[in-house]
Amino acid sequence: MKKKITLTKYTRSSFLTYGLVIVAYVILQAMVLTGSISSSLKGMLVPICAYVVMAVSLNLTVGVLGELSLGHAGFMSVGAFTGVIAAIALEGIIPVGWLRLVIAMAVGAAFAAVAGFLIGIPVLRLKGDYLAIVTLAFGEIIKSVLNNFYVGMDSDGLHFSLLSDRTGLAEGGRMIVNGPMGITGITKLSTFTAGFVLVMLTLFIVFNLVSSRSGRAIKSIRDNRIAAESVGINVTKYRLMAFVTSAALAGAAGPLFAMNYSNIIANKFDFNTSILILVFVVLGGLGNMLGSIIAAAALTILPEALRQFADYRMLIYAIVLILVMLITNNPTLAAWSDVIREKLRGALRKDRASAAKGGDGHE
C-alpha cells in the first residue's frame, strides 16, 4: 500500500520559492556567460541579491513577528563595515578571495547579531510606534558612529579611534576606515554566485524557522500577545529570536553589498535605505517571502530602467508603486485569484483521481 505524502500550503510555497530563485539564477548566469545581458544590469545582480536578503530578513520581523522596524539598514551597515575590515585584515593571511568573502559575511552576521541582541533587549519591550521610533534612532546612531570611526592597520595589528584619527599608524600602515570618507580601496570579492548562495541560505533559515515550533510561537505572539503569554509562551525570548535572526541575515548581506564596490560610506545605509527595504516588504506582502524577492528585484531594476526619463523618473516610479499597491490590495482581484486557484486545484485533483483509477485498472 502506497503512503500518500501531502505537503502543507506553506511547504508548497517554500518549494516554489526555491525553484523560482534557482531558475532565475540559471537563466541570468547563462545570460552573463553568453554576454547577452547589459553591463548596467550585470552590475546590479549583486546589489539585487543583497536587497533580496534584506527584504526577506526584514519580512521576518515585520511580516512574521508583526513589529515595525525602521532601522534595518543599521544592521546592514554594521555587517558591511566589520566584514570589510575583517576581509582587508586577512588579505595577507588568506589569499583565496571567495574564502575571505565567506569569512567577511560570517563576521558581519555575528556582529550584527550581537548588535541586534543588545538593541533588542530594551527595544522589544516596546511595541507599535514606539518600537519603530527607537529602531529608527538606532539606525541613525549607527550611521553617526561609523561617520566618526577610524580604523587603521600596521605591523602591530588593528588600531581604533573615535571622533578623530588618533590611530598612530607606523610607517607602511594602512587606513581602513577613515571616518566620513568610509572605506576606500576595497577589493571586489562579491559575485552573483555568492549572492545566490546567500539568498538560498537566507530562505532556508527563514522558512525553517517559520515552520518550526519557534515559528508558530512567534506567529502566535503576532496574532495575540496576551493569549500567547497565557499559555506559557516566553514572549521576550521568541521576539528576540526573530529580531536577532533578522539582524544577523542583514549583517551577512552587508559585506556582500559593500565588496561589490571599491569604496563604501556610512551614509549609504541611512534612513532612506531602511524605508526602501520596508517598501520591498510591504509591496511584496507581509509574510510573503516570494513577494519580497520579486519586489526587491523589480524595484531595484525599475529606477535604472527609467533613467532615460530623467525629469520624470521618480514621478513614474511613485505612480508604479501606488498602482501596484492598489492592485494587490483590491478585494475583487483577490476574490478572482482565489476562484482561479480553487479551479486549478479542482482540475489537478480530478487529473490525479483519473490517473489513480487508470493505474488500478492496469494492475
BAPALO-609659 format. One line per field, with one value per residue (C-alpha): x, z, y; residue in three letters; chain. Coordinates in pm, 1 decimal, always signed. Layout:
<atoms>
X <- [X / ...]
Z <- [Z / ...]
Y <- [Y / ...]
residu <- [ALA / ...]
chaine <- [A / ...]
</atoms>
This chain:
<atoms>
X <- [+0.0 / +144.7 / +164.2 / +28.7 / +256.3 / +75.9 / +252.3 / +118.2 / +40.4 / +345.8 / +575.8 / +449.8 / +506.9 / +860.0 / +946.3 / +801.1 / +1017.8 / +1330.9 / +1253.3 / +1190.6 / +1510.0 / +1714.0 / +1555.2 / +1618.8 / +1982.7 / +2037.1 / +1881.3 / +2073.2 / +2400.6 / +2356.4 / +2291.0 / +2606.6 / +2820.9 / +2686.4 / +2720.1 / +2351.3 / +2296.1 / +2368.9 / +2661.0 / +2432.4 / +2207.2 / +2507.8 / +2641.2 / +2307.8 / +2295.2 / +2491.8 / +2301.6 / +1974.7 / +2083.8 / +2179.1 / +1844.7 / +1657.4 / +1829.7 / +1744.9 / +1379.9 / +1334.7 / +1506.6 / +1300.3 / +984.6 / +1069.7 / +1041.5 / +758.2 / +551.7 / +603.9 / +672.3 / +442.8 / +672.3 / +763.6 / +1140.1 / +1279.9 / +1649.5 / +1722.6 / +1987.9 / +2176.6 / +2235.5 / +2345.4 / +2600.0 / +2735.7 / +2784.6 / +2931.7 / +3197.4 / +3300.3 / +3302.2 / +3513.7 / +3757.7 / +3795.0 / +3845.7 / +4113.6 / +4290.3 / +4305.6 / +4444.2 / +4798.4 / +4687.2 / +4412.8 / +4487.1 / +4171.7 / +3912.6 / +3593.1 / +3707.7 / +3770.1 / +3423.5 / +3265.9 / +3456.5 / +3355.9 / +2987.4 / +3016.8 / +3185.6 / +2926.2 / +2641.8 / +2797.3 / +2848.6 / +2502.0 / +2350.1 / +2527.0 / +2401.3 / +2050.1 / +2065.0 / +2188.5 / +1932.9 / +1654.5 / +1669.4 / +1535.3 / +1363.8 / +1143.3 / +973.5 / +812.3 / +555.1 / +387.9 / +503.3 / +746.0 / +936.9 / +951.2 / +1087.6 / +1358.2 / +1474.6 / +1483.4 / +1700.6 / +1928.3 / +1987.7 / +2079.8 / +2307.1 / +2496.4 / +2541.4 / +2676.6 / +2914.9 / +3053.3 / +3097.4 / +3328.9 / +3501.8 / +3865.6 / +4040.5 / +4396.7 / +4626.6 / +5003.3 / +5260.0 / +5126.0 / +4772.2 / +4447.5 / +4412.4 / +4078.2 / +3972.7 / +3657.5 / +3583.3 / +3929.0 / +4217.9 / +4433.3 / +4533.8 / +4905.1 / +4991.5 / +5351.7 / +5523.9 / +5367.6 / +5039.1 / +4702.8 / +4396.0 / +4093.9 / +3805.4 / +3865.3 / +3569.9 / +3315.9 / +3523.7 / +3440.3 / +3640.7 / +3832.2 / +4038.1 / +3811.0 / +3897.8 / +3581.7 / +3513.9 / +3135.1 / +2993.2 / +2645.4 / +2700.2 / +2789.4 / +2474.8 / +2264.1 / +2407.6 / +2334.3 / +1977.2 / +1920.2 / +2070.9 / +1850.3 / +1538.5 / +1637.8 / +1684.7 / +1365.7 / +1142.9 / +1267.0 / +1229.2 / +876.6 / +758.8 / +918.1 / +772.0 / +951.6 / +798.5 / +449.3 / +519.1 / +638.6 / +323.4 / +103.0 / +269.3 / +196.8 / -169.4 / -238.9 / +37.6 / -181.1 / -316.0 / +38.1 / +155.9 / -143.0 / -41.9 / +315.5 / +496.8 / +804.2 / +721.3 / +1055.3 / +1254.8 / +1074.3 / +1055.7 / +1429.1 / +1490.0 / +1316.3 / +1477.8 / +1833.3 / +1793.1 / +1669.7 / +1962.7 / +2219.2 / +2091.2 / +2103.4 / +2459.6 / +2557.9 / +2415.8 / +2632.5 / +2974.3 / +2817.1 / +2686.4 / +2994.9 / +3250.9 / +3078.9 / +3220.9 / +3568.4 / +3457.7 / +3168.5 / +3048.4 / +2816.4 / +2566.6 / +2481.5 / +2296.3 / +2075.0 / +1705.0 / +1612.5 / +1766.1 / +1562.7 / +1245.5 / +1331.7 / +1367.8 / +1039.4 / +875.7 / +1001.4 / +834.6 / +503.8 / +481.0 / +559.4 / +316.0 / +366.7 / +485.4 / +516.9 / +884.3 / +841.4 / +666.6 / +956.2 / +1203.8 / +1007.3 / +952.0 / +1320.3 / +1436.7 / +1176.7 / +1216.2 / +1596.0 / +1585.1 / +1298.2 / +1484.4 / +1766.6 / +1522.4 / +1357.9 / +1686.7 / +1624.0 / +1324.2 / +1547.7 / +1298.7 / +1005.2 / +1185.2 / +1085.1 / +733.4 / +680.9 / +840.1 / +595.1 / +295.3 / +400.9 / +424.4 / +77.9 / -76.6 / +81.5 / -42.2 / -393.6 / -391.6 / -251.3 / -499.6 / -801.9 / -1061.9 / -1219.0 / -889.8 / -814.8 / -1151.0 / -1084.7 / -741.7 / -896.7 / -1157.6 / -892.9 / -673.1 / -960.0 / -1047.9 / -687.6 / -673.9 / -1002.7 / -873.6 / -549.5 / -741.0 / -952.7 / -641.8 / -486.0 / -805.5 / -833.5 / -465.1 / -510.1 / -810.6 / -619.2 / -329.5 / -562.0 / -715.9 / -376.5 / -262.2]
Z <- [+0.0 / -105.0 / +158.1 / +34.8 / +108.2 / +149.4 / +165.4 / +357.0 / +178.4 / +336.2 / +230.3 / -127.5 / -124.5 / +8.6 / -265.6 / -527.3 / -397.0 / -400.4 / -753.7 / -892.7 / -737.4 / -885.2 / -1228.8 / -1219.4 / -1124.2 / -1403.8 / -1666.0 / -1553.7 / -1520.5 / -1872.4 / -1998.5 / -1823.9 / -1970.5 / -2321.9 / -2296.2 / -2368.8 / -2066.6 / -2048.4 / -1838.9 / -1620.2 / -1535.6 / -1480.5 / -1227.2 / -1043.8 / -987.5 / -660.6 / -512.3 / -606.0 / -413.4 / -113.3 / -121.8 / -153.9 / +161.3 / +336.8 / +229.5 / +334.5 / +669.2 / +741.4 / +648.8 / +934.4 / +1174.5 / +1009.5 / +847.7 / +1076.6 / +1412.4 / +1338.3 / +1461.2 / +1259.4 / +1235.7 / +1066.6 / +1135.5 / +931.5 / +725.7 / +1052.0 / +1087.2 / +725.1 / +790.5 / +1098.6 / +890.3 / +596.6 / +793.6 / +1024.7 / +737.2 / +510.0 / +794.4 / +850.6 / +478.8 / +447.5 / +765.1 / +631.0 / +286.0 / +378.1 / +559.5 / +330.4 / -38.7 / -157.9 / -241.7 / -201.2 / +138.7 / +261.0 / +137.4 / +330.6 / +644.9 / +594.1 / +569.3 / +877.7 / +1074.3 / +956.2 / +1056.5 / +1400.2 / +1480.5 / +1352.0 / +1562.8 / +1872.5 / +1788.8 / +1737.7 / +2071.0 / +2261.0 / +2094.5 / +2114.9 / +2491.8 / +2576.2 / +2245.0 / +2222.0 / +2547.0 / +2339.4 / +2065.2 / +1782.3 / +1705.5 / +1998.6 / +1860.8 / +1516.1 / +1658.9 / +1864.4 / +1573.7 / +1355.6 / +1617.0 / +1629.9 / +1255.2 / +1272.7 / +1575.7 / +1395.4 / +1091.5 / +1309.3 / +1492.3 / +1166.8 / +1028.5 / +1323.7 / +1332.5 / +1233.6 / +1185.6 / +1071.1 / +1035.5 / +1056.2 / +1169.6 / +1526.5 / +1421.8 / +1410.9 / +1569.2 / +1650.9 / +1741.6 / +1755.1 / +1658.0 / +1509.5 / +1362.6 / +1659.8 / +1526.1 / +1515.8 / +1236.8 / +1184.8 / +852.2 / +585.2 / +774.9 / +602.0 / +697.6 / +652.7 / +784.3 / +751.4 / +927.4 / +693.0 / +391.6 / +476.5 / +337.4 / +12.8 / -197.1 / -134.1 / -328.2 / -514.5 / -399.1 / -432.4 / -713.4 / -836.3 / -735.8 / -380.5 / -372.4 / -494.3 / -224.6 / +44.5 / -82.6 / -71.3 / +277.2 / +394.5 / +255.6 / +417.4 / +759.9 / +742.2 / +604.9 / +859.1 / +1143.9 / +1043.2 / +1001.3 / +1329.4 / +1678.5 / +1747.5 / +1431.7 / +1543.4 / +1878.2 / +1701.3 / +1488.0 / +1793.0 / +1958.6 / +1645.1 / +1644.0 / +2016.1 / +2261.8 / +2572.3 / +2464.0 / +2387.6 / +2733.8 / +2893.3 / +2755.8 / +2879.5 / +2570.0 / +2658.7 / +2456.4 / +2509.8 / +2409.3 / +2080.1 / +1983.9 / +2045.7 / +1842.9 / +1536.9 / +1577.1 / +1616.9 / +1324.6 / +1107.4 / +1215.3 / +1150.5 / +795.9 / +728.6 / +862.3 / +621.0 / +331.4 / +428.6 / +316.9 / +1.3 / -88.1 / +22.1 / -151.1 / -483.5 / -484.2 / -446.2 / -166.0 / +76.6 / +317.6 / +618.0 / +458.1 / +208.9 / +492.8 / +602.7 / +683.0 / +312.8 / +270.2 / +563.1 / +412.6 / +70.8 / +222.7 / +409.5 / +75.8 / -66.4 / +221.7 / +209.0 / -168.6 / -178.0 / +101.4 / +475.8 / +543.0 / +170.0 / +106.6 / -266.8 / -294.8 / -113.4 / -358.5 / -661.9 / -518.9 / -426.0 / -772.3 / -961.5 / -760.4 / -781.9 / -1160.6 / -1219.9 / -1136.0 / -1370.3 / -1644.2 / -1612.1 / -1616.4 / -1976.2 / -1842.6 / -1615.6 / -1547.0 / -1470.0 / -1338.9 / -971.8 / -1062.1 / -1275.8 / -1001.3 / -742.2 / -974.2 / -1034.9 / -656.7 / -599.7 / -880.9 / -757.4 / -403.2 / -532.6 / -740.4 / -470.9 / -212.8 / -443.7 / -287.6 / -626.4 / -776.5 / -460.9 / -493.9 / -861.2 / -777.6 / -508.1 / -754.4 / -1020.2 / -762.5 / -646.3 / -1004.9 / -1075.8 / -760.6 / -853.6 / -1202.4 / -1054.8 / -810.8 / -1096.7 / -1301.0 / -1006.5 / -941.9 / -1305.0 / -1313.9 / -999.9 / -1149.2 / -1469.2 / -1269.0 / -1072.6 / -1395.4 / -1537.9 / -1227.2]
Y <- [+0.0 / +331.3 / +601.0 / +931.4 / +1225.6 / +1557.5 / +1890.3 / +2186.4 / +2510.0 / +2676.5 / +2390.6 / +2408.2 / +2784.1 / +2730.1 / +2481.5 / +2715.3 / +3000.0 / +2782.8 / +2667.1 / +3014.0 / +3151.5 / +2864.6 / +2909.3 / +3285.2 / +3224.7 / +2970.5 / +3199.6 / +3509.8 / +3319.9 / +3182.4 / +3534.7 / +3660.5 / +3381.2 / +3436.2 / +3815.1 / +3871.2 / +4095.3 / +4467.0 / +4587.3 / +4800.6 / +4505.9 / +4282.4 / +4532.8 / +4528.0 / +4150.0 / +4154.9 / +4454.6 / +4281.2 / +3970.7 / +4187.0 / +4369.1 / +4037.5 / +3911.4 / +4239.0 / +4222.0 / +3857.7 / +3916.1 / +4229.2 / +4036.8 / +3801.9 / +4096.8 / +4289.1 / +4013.6 / +3714.5 / +3880.8 / +4173.1 / +4451.8 / +4761.2 / +4817.3 / +5128.7 / +5070.7 / +4759.7 / +4938.5 / +4993.8 / +4619.6 / +4607.3 / +4882.9 / +4703.0 / +4388.7 / +4580.5 / +4767.3 / +4482.4 / +4232.6 / +4452.8 / +4526.3 / +4150.3 / +4084.7 / +4353.8 / +4239.1 / +3881.9 / +3971.6 / +3868.1 / +3552.8 / +3414.6 / +3476.7 / +3296.2 / +3563.6 / +3362.9 / +3233.5 / +3588.5 / +3683.5 / +3395.2 / +3494.7 / +3858.6 / +3764.3 / +3540.1 / +3819.6 / +4072.3 / +3838.9 / +3778.3 / +4147.7 / +4239.7 / +3959.9 / +4096.8 / +4446.0 / +4308.1 / +4128.9 / +4434.9 / +4661.9 / +4403.4 / +4352.6 / +4700.6 / +4778.6 / +4469.8 / +4563.6 / +4836.8 / +4792.2 / +4977.5 / +5330.3 / +5337.5 / +5038.6 / +5198.8 / +5526.8 / +5354.0 / +5136.0 / +5447.3 / +5617.6 / +5312.3 / +5328.7 / +5696.9 / +5642.4 / +5365.5 / +5589.8 / +5873.3 / +5639.6 / +5497.9 / +5850.0 / +5920.5 / +5583.2 / +5535.3 / +5201.3 / +5150.1 / +4851.1 / +4822.5 / +4565.3 / +4590.7 / +4498.5 / +4696.8 / +5043.5 / +5207.7 / +5560.4 / +5773.2 / +6135.6 / +6195.3 / +5999.3 / +5900.3 / +5559.3 / +5649.8 / +5409.2 / +5307.2 / +5361.0 / +5144.9 / +5120.3 / +5133.6 / +5334.8 / +5106.2 / +5317.8 / +5689.9 / +5849.5 / +6014.3 / +5907.3 / +5546.4 / +5256.6 / +5301.5 / +5063.5 / +4764.8 / +4451.2 / +4349.8 / +3993.8 / +3978.6 / +3767.7 / +3684.0 / +3320.2 / +3425.7 / +3638.2 / +3345.2 / +3117.4 / +3377.6 / +3420.7 / +3043.7 / +3021.4 / +3309.0 / +3142.0 / +2810.5 / +2974.4 / +3181.3 / +2903.6 / +2650.6 / +2898.3 / +2998.2 / +2637.0 / +2522.0 / +2522.4 / +2850.5 / +2998.8 / +2902.8 / +3068.6 / +3384.6 / +3396.9 / +3341.8 / +3641.9 / +3845.4 / +3742.6 / +3784.5 / +3857.6 / +3825.4 / +3486.8 / +3366.5 / +3469.2 / +3299.0 / +2958.2 / +2992.5 / +3123.9 / +3328.9 / +3638.0 / +3814.8 / +3505.5 / +3445.8 / +3811.9 / +3839.8 / +3521.4 / +3664.1 / +4006.2 / +3871.7 / +3628.8 / +3914.0 / +4132.9 / +3856.0 / +3798.5 / +4173.2 / +4176.3 / +3897.6 / +4099.5 / +4399.0 / +4262.3 / +4117.0 / +4462.7 / +4658.2 / +4434.3 / +4488.5 / +4843.3 / +4989.2 / +5222.3 / +5247.5 / +5518.2 / +5506.0 / +5746.4 / +5472.4 / +5295.0 / +5581.7 / +5616.1 / +5616.7 / +5271.0 / +5135.4 / +5280.7 / +5134.2 / +4786.4 / +4833.5 / +4923.6 / +4591.8 / +4407.5 / +4593.8 / +4579.3 / +4207.4 / +4128.7 / +4085.7 / +3731.9 / +3659.3 / +3581.7 / +3525.2 / +3859.6 / +4028.9 / +3873.4 / +3988.6 / +4338.2 / +4380.4 / +4272.6 / +4476.6 / +4797.7 / +4781.2 / +4749.0 / +4995.6 / +5322.9 / +5223.6 / +5124.0 / +5466.9 / +5657.5 / +5769.4 / +5964.0 / +6171.7 / +6450.1 / +6221.1 / +5910.9 / +5938.3 / +6050.7 / +5738.3 / +5527.8 / +5665.7 / +5610.7 / +5249.9 / +5191.0 / +5336.9 / +5130.3 / +4808.2 / +4873.1 / +4941.2 / +4623.9 / +4396.4 / +4529.5 / +4513.4 / +4275.0 / +4199.1 / +4086.0 / +3887.2 / +3709.6 / +3632.5 / +3492.2 / +3269.7 / +3139.6 / +3068.3 / +2897.4 / +2673.0 / +2580.9 / +2485.7 / +2275.0 / +2104.4 / +2023.7 / +1889.6 / +1666.4 / +1528.8 / +1451.7 / +1270.9 / +1073.6 / +968.6 / +876.3 / +664.8 / +483.5 / +420.7 / +279.1 / +48.5 / -75.9 / -177.7 / -361.1]
residu <- [MET / LYS / LYS / LYS / ILE / THR / LEU / THR / LYS / TYR / THR / ARG / SER / SER / PHE / LEU / THR / TYR / GLY / LEU / VAL / ILE / VAL / ALA / TYR / VAL / ILE / LEU / GLN / ALA / MET / VAL / LEU / THR / GLY / SER / ILE / SER / SER / SER / LEU / LYS / GLY / MET / LEU / VAL / PRO / ILE / CYS / ALA / TYR / VAL / VAL / MET / ALA / VAL / SER / LEU / ASN / LEU / THR / VAL / GLY / VAL / LEU / GLY / GLU / LEU / SER / LEU / GLY / HIS / ALA / GLY / PHE / MET / SER / VAL / GLY / ALA / PHE / THR / GLY / VAL / ILE / ALA / ALA / ILE / ALA / LEU / GLU / GLY / ILE / ILE / PRO / VAL / GLY / TRP / LEU / ARG / LEU / VAL / ILE / ALA / MET / ALA / VAL / GLY / ALA / ALA / PHE / ALA / ALA / VAL / ALA / GLY / PHE / LEU / ILE / GLY / ILE / PRO / VAL / LEU / ARG / LEU / LYS / GLY / ASP / TYR / LEU / ALA / ILE / VAL / THR / LEU / ALA / PHE / GLY / GLU / ILE / ILE / LYS / SER / VAL / LEU / ASN / ASN / PHE / TYR / VAL / GLY / MET / ASP / SER / ASP / GLY / LEU / HIS / PHE / SER / LEU / LEU / SER / ASP / ARG / THR / GLY / LEU / ALA / GLU / GLY / GLY / ARG / MET / ILE / VAL / ASN / GLY / PRO / MET / GLY / ILE / THR / GLY / ILE / THR / LYS / LEU / SER / THR / PHE / THR / ALA / GLY / PHE / VAL / LEU / VAL / MET / LEU / THR / LEU / PHE / ILE / VAL / PHE / ASN / LEU / VAL / SER / SER / ARG / SER / GLY / ARG / ALA / ILE / LYS / SER / ILE / ARG / ASP / ASN / ARG / ILE / ALA / ALA / GLU / SER / VAL / GLY / ILE / ASN / VAL / THR / LYS / TYR / ARG / LEU / MET / ALA / PHE / VAL / THR / SER / ALA / ALA / LEU / ALA / GLY / ALA / ALA / GLY / PRO / LEU / PHE / ALA / MET / ASN / TYR / SER / ASN / ILE / ILE / ALA / ASN / LYS / PHE / ASP / PHE / ASN / THR / SER / ILE / LEU / ILE / LEU / VAL / PHE / VAL / VAL / LEU / GLY / GLY / LEU / GLY / ASN / MET / LEU / GLY / SER / ILE / ILE / ALA / ALA / ALA / ALA / LEU / THR / ILE / LEU / PRO / GLU / ALA / LEU / ARG / GLN / PHE / ALA / ASP / TYR / ARG / MET / LEU / ILE / TYR / ALA / ILE / VAL / LEU / ILE / LEU / VAL / MET / LEU / ILE / THR / ASN / ASN / PRO / THR / LEU / ALA / ALA / TRP / SER / ASP / VAL / ILE / ARG / GLU / LYS / LEU / ARG / GLY / ALA / LEU / ARG / LYS / ASP / ARG / ALA / SER / ALA / ALA / LYS / GLY / GLY / ASP / GLY / HIS / GLU]
chaine <- [A / A / A / A / A / A / A / A / A / A / A / A / A / A / A / A / A / A / A / A / A / A / A / A / A / A / A / A / A / A / A / A / A / A / A / A / A / A / A / A / A / A / A / A / A / A / A / A / A / A / A / A / A / A / A / A / A / A / A / A / A / A / A / A / A / A / A / A / A / A / A / A / A / A / A / A / A / A / A / A / A / A / A / A / A / A / A / A / A / A / A / A / A / A / A / A / A / A / A / A / A / A / A / A / A / A / A / A / A / A / A / A / A / A / A / A / A / A / A / A / A / A / A / A / A / A / A / A / A / A / A / A / A / A / A / A / A / A / A / A / A / A / A / A / A / A / A / A / A / A / A / A / A / A / A / A / A / A / A / A / A / A / A / A / A / A / A / A / A / A / A / A / A / A / A / A / A / A / A / A / A / A / A / A / A / A / A / A / A / A / A / A / A / A / A / A / A / A / A / A / A / A / A / A / A / A / A / A / A / A / A / A / A / A / A / A / A / A / A / A / A / A / A / A / A / A / A / A / A / A / A / A / A / A / A / A / A / A / A / A / A / A / A / A / A / A / A / A / A / A / A / A / A / A / A / A / A / A / A / A / A / A / A / A / A / A / A / A / A / A / A / A / A / A / A / A / A / A / A / A / A / A / A / A / A / A / A / A / A / A / A / A / A / A / A / A / A / A / A / A / A / A / A / A / A / A / A / A / A / A / A / A / A / A / A / A / A / A / A / A / A / A / A / A / A / A / A / A / A / A / A / A / A / A / A / A / A / A / A / A / A / A / A / A / A / A / A / A / A / A / A / A / A / A / A / A / A / A / A / A / A / A / A]
</atoms>
